[in-house]
């Protein structure tokens, strides 16, 4: 299963790595592909994950969570 998270505030590779680390720490996330250029993170999931957990991870990384598609 795959979900795309819209994120605002990322501008560089460091931002991408920080968000990737936080998202991959969420239980159920098997991988995260983060793009500062697109303002997105595409996460691969082992099982359904509550949107609140994505929001918390993005905010913990210091960026603005917008939505999950």
C-alpha positions in Angstrom: 0.0 0.0 0.0 1.2 3.5 -0.8 0.2 7.0 0.3 1.5 10.4 -0.7 1.9 13.1 2.0 1.9 16.7 1.1 4.5 18.7 3.1 5.4 22.4 3.2 8.7 24.0 4.3 11.3 21.6 2.9 14.0 23.2 0.7 17.0 20.9 0.5 18.4 17.4 0.8 18.9 17.8 4.6 15.1 18.5 4.9 14.3 15.4 2.9 16.6 13.2 5.0 15.1 14.6 8.3 11.5 13.9 7.1 12.5 10.5 5.8 14.0 9.5 9.1 10.9 10.5 11.1 8.4 8.9 8.7 10.4 5.6 8.6 10.2 5.5 12.4 6.4 5.3 12.2 5.1 1.7 12.9 3.8 0.3 9.6 6.0 2.5 7.3 8.4 0.3 5.3 10.0 3.1 3.3 9.7 6.8 2.5 10.7 8.6 -0.7 10.8 12.4 0.1 11.1 15.2 -2.4 11.6 18.8 -1.3 11.1 19.9 -5.0 7.6 18.3 -5.1 6.8 18.9 -1.4 5.8 15.3 -1.0 6.7 12.1 0.7 5.6 8.8 -0.8 5.4 6.2 1.9 5.2 2.4 1.4 3.0 0.8 4.1 3.0 -2.7 5.6 -0.5 -2.0 6.9 -2.9 1.0 7.3 -1.5 3.8 9.4 -3.5 6.6 11.0 -3.0 10.0 9.4 -2.4 11.5 12.8 0.9 9.5 13.0 2.1 11.0 9.7 1.2 14.5 10.9 3.1 13.9 14.1 6.2 12.6 12.3 6.3 15.5 9.8 5.8 18.1 12.6 8.5 16.4 14.7 10.9 16.9 11.8 10.0 20.6 11.8 7.8 20.9 8.7 4.2 21.5 8.0 1.9 18.6 7.3 -0.8 19.5 4.7 -2.6 16.3 3.8 -2.4 12.6 2.9 -3.6 11.5 -0.6 
